[in-house]
Amino acid sequence: MVLLVDDDEDIRQSIGDLLLAKGYPVITAADGAEALSILANATRPCVVLLDLVMPGMDGWKFLAAIRNDPSLSTLPVVIVSAHAATHAPTGCAGLLRKPFELDDLLHIVAQHC
């Protein structure tokens, strides 16, 4: 399962549809707080695709929360964001800048799932 965390409903829908079509089950969350709730109540995902800039709990706070939880600290997180970060934050499995190539997204998901 892939956990997709992004505040843009269209992005959640389109990426979710693409991953489902390629055989990857997907759960989506609109912000970090919703994603933490999902992680507390669902099967551990093989990878988290995380936007950084979101209202409510943003990606930075979500990342800090899971890195401080021993049961989630090793969860692979790939940043998928238009944020101007030049590299993935420490402890992340990768970075995809929006807009990105779909093949790049599929390659990253295949590496982890």
N, C-alpha and C positions, 0 to 999 in steps of 0.2 A: 504494500500500500504506500502511496505517495501522499504526503500532507502538503497542500498548497495553501500558503498564507499570503493573501493580497487583498487590499481594500477595494480594488476595482472589480466589480461583478462581471463585467465583460471578459476581463482577463481570466478570472477564475473559471468562467464557463468555457472559454475557447481552449485554454490549456488543459482543463479537465477533460473536455471532449476528445482532444487529441490523444492524451495519455490513455484514456479508456479505449479508444479505437486501436491503440497499440498494445492493449492487453494489461495495462497497469491500473489497478483499482486506485481511486483518488478520493480523498476527503478534503474539503476546502474549509477555510476559515477566513473571516473578514478582518481579523486583527489578532494580535498576539494573545490577548486574554482568551479569545475563543479557541485559539490553537492549543493553549495550555489546558483548557477544559477537555478538548478532544483527546489530548495525550493522556489525561488522567482516566479517561473512560473508554479508550479504544486500543486496539492492537498497535504495537509499536510500528511506526512507518519505517520503510527502508531508507527514505530520504525526506527531508523537509525542504521545500522550495519557498524561500522567504523574501518577501518584499521588505525594504527597510523603512520607507516613509508611509506611515498609516496613522489615521486618527486612533485615539484610545491608546492601547499598548502597541508601540511601534516595534519594528524588527529588532532594534538595538536592545530594547528592554526584554523582549522575548528571548533573544539570544543569551542575555545575561542570566535570565531565570533558568533556562535549561542547563546552562553551563554550571550553575550552582546546585543543581539537583543530581546527586550521584546516579540515579536511575536513568537520567536522560543525557548526562554529560557527554557521552560518546555518540550520540545521535548525529548522523551526517546532515549538515545544513549547507545548502547551496543558496547564496544570495542571488535573487532575481530582481533587479532594481534599476531604475534610471538614476539613482543617487550617484553623485560624482566621485564616490570612493574609487581610488586607483587600484585597489587590491581587496581581496576578500579579508574580512576581519579575522584575527587570530582564531584558530580553531574551526574555521569553516572549510568545507570540502571543495568550495569553488565559488565562482562569480560569473553570472551572466548579466550583461548590461542590456536593458531594454532600449531599443528594440533588439531582439536577438534572432538568430537563425534557428528554425525549428529543429534542424538536424543536430545543432549543438545541444539543445535541451534534451532531445531524445538520447543522445550519446551520454550525457551526464546521468540521466535517470537509469539508463542501462548499466552504467558502471556500479550503481548502488543497489539496484533491485534485481 
